[in-house]
């Protein structure tokens, strides 16, 4: 238990030798150190997830995440340890303002990857929608690069229409021939049953239409088959081009894409937007908590001992400098008296 307490004191940037002489301050600095430690751990987890989305490698994410967490831990430790109690809250607060701003920025940076992880399922759905949109855009752009397909389809449609028109004409001549044979009166038939002159004419027209349809079918089907083969080859080339672009579309799930998706989700959903804000505020509170704890807490024995220790060292430094100056002056005086150097006076 003592080892854990000492480790938390180390995390808080406290002087353990002085702090051991102040039992009443132990809990405060243990809590501050624990907050600094867990902030560093959360920073490591956050950075690890963010880097995993970039490198797609557990090893890289773990290594760089640990480095980032250690850097944040060390920075937080420095921020907290650099704030000293001097019985002047306003002066202390002015000194702490840059540290609070820095801690706030760190909290925002740390919270963002964790927000991405928290809303991962919703973000994945949004990314799938974006991928579908990009796939449609890619296919549309590729289709514009193959205008021959539309031209060939139009030619096939024209050939089939020609066949259809001649089939309709054949059916019409068949109907008129039947009406003429059976004596049904129409605008184009006499209404007299039997095979007469008009029936023979109708039969001749029918035979010609049948023969014309047959020739048209033979001619157009050859062209249609060839056009369809050409279209299939163009389809293969078009699909090959889309296959080349598809991996880039499938890879649209990097860190920037996820941040953009989260931004869109926040603008579309009030609940997600509020959750993002509260999570960010939570991390800001965690990151700035040690600073505010030191600011609002009363000056304690540890602060007195630390100030005394620093003052003692300052006095020791001044004393050493004074002794050094005195020694130097004495040496110079002896040199002047011995005539080795002049005093500089005329």
C-alpha positions in Angstrom: 0.0 0.0 0.0 2.9 2.4 0.8 4.4 1.7 -2.6 1.2 2.6 -4.3 0.9 5.8 -2.3 4.5 6.7 -3.1 3.9 6.0 -6.8 0.8 8.3 -6.7 2.9 11.0 -5.0 5.4 10.6 -7.8 2.6 11.0 -10.4 1.6 14.2 -8.6 5.1 15.6 -8.9 5.4 16.0 -5.1 8.6 15.8 -3.1 8.2 12.6 -1.2 10.7 13.4 1.4 8.8 16.6 2.4 5.4 15.0 2.0 6.2 12.2 4.4 6.6 14.8 7.0 3.0 16.0 6.3 0.5 13.1 6.9 -2.5 15.4 6.6 -1.5 16.2 3.0 -1.1 12.5 2.0 -4.7 12.0 0.7 -4.7 15.1 -1.3 -1.6 14.4 -3.3 -2.5 10.7 -3.6 -5.8 11.8 -5.3 -4.0 14.3 -7.5 -1.5 11.7 -8.6 -4.2 9.1 -9.3 -6.0 11.6 -11.5 -2.8 12.4 -13.4 -2.1 8.7 -13.9 -5.6 7.8 -15.1 -5.6 10.8 -17.4 -2.4 9.4 -19.0 -3.9 6.0 -19.3 -7.0 7.3 -21.0 -4.8 9.3 -23.3 -2.9 6.2 -24.2 -6.2 4.3 -24.9 -7.5 7.2 -27.0 -4.3 7.6 -29.0 -4.1 3.8 -29.5 -7.6 3.6 -31.0 -6.9 6.7 -33.2 -3.6 5.3 -34.5 -5.2 1.9 -35.1 -7.7 3.5 -37.5 -4.6 5.0 -39.3 -2.1 2.1 -39.3 -4.6 -0.8 -38.9 -1.9 -2.5 -36.8 -2.2 -3.5 -33.1 1.6 -3.3 -32.7 1.9 0.3 -34.0 -1.2 1.4 -32.1 0.0 -0.1 -28.9 3.5 1.4 -29.2 2.6 4.9 -30.3 -0.4 4.9 -27.9 2.0 4.2 -25.0 4.3 6.9 -26.1 1.5 9.4 -26.4 0.0 8.4 -23.0 3.5 8.8 -21.4 3.9 12.2 -22.9 0.5 13.4 -21.7 1.2 11.9 -18.2 4.5 13.7 -18.0 2.9 17.0 -19.2 0.1 16.7 -16.7 2.6 16.0 -14.0 4.6 19.0 -14.9 1.5 21.3 -15.0 0.3 20.1 -11.6 3.8 20.3 -9.9 4.5 23.8 -11.3 1.6 25.3 -9.4 2.6 26.4 -5.9 0.5 27.8 -3.1 1.5 31.4 -2.1 -1.6 32.6 -0.2 -2.7 34.7 -3.1 -5.5 33.0 -5.0 -5.8 35.6 -7.8 -2.0 35.6 -8.4 -2.0 31.8 -8.4 -5.0 31.7 -10.8 -3.3 34.1 -13.2 -0.3 31.9 -13.2 -2.5 28.8 -13.8 -4.5 30.3 -16.7 -2.0 29.0 -19.4 -1.9 25.6 -17.7 -5.7 25.5 -17.7 -5.8 26.4 -21.4 -3.3 23.7 -22.2 -5.1 21.1 -20.1 -8.4 22.0 -21.9 -6.8 21.5 -25.3 -5.3 18.2 -24.2 -8.8 17.1 -22.9 -10.3 17.9 -26.3 -7.6 15.9 -28.1 -8.0 13.0 -25.8 -11.8 12.9 -25.9 -12.2 12.9 -29.7 -10.9 9.3 -30.4 -13.0 8.0 -27.5 -16.0 9.7 -29.0 -15.3 7.9 -32.2 -15.2 4.6 -30.4 -18.3 5.3 -28.4 -20.4 6.0 -31.6 -18.5 3.4 -33.7 -21.7 1.5 -34.9 -23.4 4.7 -35.9 -20.3 6.0 -37.6 -19.9 2.7 -39.5 -23.4 3.0 -40.8 -22.7 6.6 -41.9 -19.5 5.4 -43.6 -21.4 2.6 -45.4 -23.8 5.3 -46.7 -20.9 7.4 -47.9 -19.2 4.4 -49.5 -22.5 3.6 -51.4 -22.6 7.3 -52.6 -19.0 7.2 -53.7 -19.6 3.9 -55.5 -22.6 5.4 -57.4 -20.5 8.4 -58.3 -17.7 6.2 -59.5 -20.0 4.1 -61.6 -21.6 7.2 -63.1 -18.2 8.7 -63.9 -17.1 5.4 -65.5 -20.3 5.2 -67.5 -19.5 8.6 -69.0 -16.2 7.2 -70.1 -18.0 4.4 -72.2 -20.4 6.3 -74.4 -20.2 3.4 -77.0 -22.4 1.3 -74.7 -25.3 3.8 -75.1 -24.7 4.1 -78.8 -24.8 0.3 -79.3 -27.9 0.0 -77.1 -29.6 2.6 -79.2 -28.7 0.8 -82.4 -30.0 -2.5 -81.0 -33.3 -0.7 -80.0 -33.6 0.7 -83.5 -33.1 -2.8 -85.1 -35.6 -4.4 -82.8 -38.1 -1.6 -83.5 -37.6 -2.3 -87.2 -38.4 -6.0 -86.7 -41.4 -5.1 -84.5 -42.8 -2.7 -87.2 -42.5 -5.4 -89.9 -44.1 -8.0 -87.6 -47.0 -5.6 -87.1 -47.2 -5.1 -90.9 -47.1 -8.8 -91.5 -49.9 -9.3 -89.0 -52.0 -6.6 -90.6 -51.6 -8.1 -94.1 -52.5 -11.5 -92.6 -55.6 -10.1 -91.0 -56.7 -8.3 -94.3 -56.1 -11.5 -96.3 -58.3 -13.5 -93.8 -61.0 -10.9 -93.9 -61.0 -10.9 -97.7 -61.2 -14.7 -97.9 -64.0 -15.0 -95.4 -66.0 -12.1 -96.7 -65.7 -9.7 -93.8 -66.4 -6.1 -94.9 -63.7 -3.5 -93.9 -62.3 -0.3 -95.3 -59.7 -2.4 -97.1 -61.8 -5.5 -98.1 -64.7 -6.1 -100.5 -66.8 -8.3 -98.1 -67.2 -11.0 -100.8 -66.1 -14.4 -99.6 -63.8 -16.6 -101.6 -60.4 -16.4 -103.4 -61.0 -13.6 -105.8 -58.7 -11.0 -107.4 -58.6 -9.0 -104.2 -57.9 -12.1 -102.1 -55.0 -13.0 -104.4 -53.6 -9.4 -104.1 -53.9 -9.7 -100.3 -52.1 -13.0 -100.4 -49.3 -11.5 -102.5 -48.9 -8.7 -100.0 -48.9 -11.2 -97.2 -46.2 -13.3 -98.8 -44.1 -10.2 -99.5 -44.4 -9.0 -95.9 -43.5 -12.5 -94.6 -40.4 -12.6 -96.9 -39.4 -9.1 -95.9 -39.8 -9.9 -92.2 -37.6 -13.0 -92.7 -34.9 -11.1 -94.4 -35.0 -8.3 -91.8 -34.8 -10.9 -89.0 -31.8 -12.6 -90.5 -30.0 -9.3 -91.2 -30.9 -7.5 -87.9 -30.3 -10.5 -85.7 -26.7 -10.8 -87.0 -26.2 -7.1 -86.2 -27.9 -7.4 -82.8 -25.7 -10.4 -81.8 -22.6 -8.5 -82.8 -23.6 -5.4 -80.9 -24.4 -7.4 -77.8 -21.0 -9.0 -77.9 -19.4 -5.6 -78.2 -21.5 -4.4 -75.2 -20.5 -7.4 -73.1 -16.8 -6.6 -73.8 -17.4 -3.0 -72.9 -19.2 -4.1 -69.7 -16.1 -6.2 -68.8 -13.8 -3.2 -69.3 -16.2 -1.0 -67.3 -16.4 -3.5 -64.4 -12.6 -3.8 -64.5 -12.2 0.0 -64.1 -14.7 0.0 -61.2 -12.8 -2.9 -59.6 -9.6 -0.8 -59.7 -11.4 2.0 -57.9 -13.4 -0.1 -55.4 -10.5 -0.7 -53.0 -10.1 3.0 -52.5 -13.8 3.4 -51.8 -13.7 0.5 -49.3 -10.8 2.1 -47.5 -12.9 5.2 -46.8 -12.9 4.6 -43.1 -9.8 6.4 -41.9 -9.6 8.9 -39.0 -10.5 11.9 -41.0 -13.5 10.1 -42.5 -14.7 9.0 -39.1 -14.4 12.5 -37.7 -16.4 13.8 -40.6 -19.0 11.1 -40.1 -19.2 12.0 -36.4 -19.6 15.7 -37.3 -22.5 14.9 -39.6 -24.1 12.6 -37.0 -23.9 15.4 -34.4 -25.5 17.8 -36.8 -28.3 15.3 -37.5 -28.9 14.1 -34.0 -29.3 16.3 -30.9 -28.7 13.3 -28.6 -25.4 12.5 -30.2 -24.4 16.1 -30.2 -25.2 16.5 -26.5 -23.3 13.2 -25.7 -20.2 14.6 -27.5 -20.4 17.8 -25.6 -20.8 16.1 -22.2 -18.0 13.6 -22.9 -15.7 16.5 -23.9 -16.7 18.4 -20.7 -16.0 15.3 -18.7 -12.5 15.0 -20.0 -11.9 18.7 -19.5 -13.1 18.3 -15.9 -10.7 15.3 -15.4 -7.8 17.1 -17.0 -8.2 20.3 -15.1 -9.3 18.7 -11.8 -5.7 18.5 -10.3 -5.1 22.1 -11.2 -8.3 23.3 -9.6 -7.7 21.1 -6.6 -4.4 22.8 -5.9 -5.9 26.2 -6.6 -8.9 25.9 -4.3 -7.2 23.9 -1.5 -5.9 25.7 1.5 -2.2 26.2 2.0 -1.0 23.2 4.0 2.1 22.1 5.8 3.6 20.6 2.6 3.4 24.0 0.9 5.2 25.6 3.9 7.9 23.0 3.9 8.4 23.3 0.1 8.6 27.1 0.3 11.1 26.8 3.2 13.1 24.3 1.3 13.2 26.5 -1.8 14.0 29.6 0.3 16.8 27.7 2.0 18.2 26.7 -1.3 17.9 30.3 -2.6 19.7 31.6 0.5 22.4 28.9 0.1 22.8 30.0 -3.5 23.1 33.7 -2.6 25.6 32.8 0.2 27.7 30.7 -2.2 27.7 33.6 -4.7 28.6 36.1 -2.0 31.5 33.9 -0.7 32.7 33.4 -4.3 32.6 37.2 -4.9 34.4 37.8 -1.7 37.1 35.2 -2.5 37.6 36.7 -6.0 37.9 40.2 -4.6 40.5 39.1 -2.1 42.6 37.4 -4.8 42.4 40.5 -6.9 43.5 42.7 -4.0 46.5 40.5 -3.3 47.5 40.5 -7.0 47.3 44.3 -7.0 49.3 44.7 -3.8 52.0 42.3 -5.2 52.2 44.4 -8.4 51.3 41.5 -10.7 48.5 43.6 -12.0 47.6 47.3 -11.8 44.5 48.5 -10.0 43.3 50.5 -13.1 43.6 53.8 -11.3 45.6 56.7 -12.8 
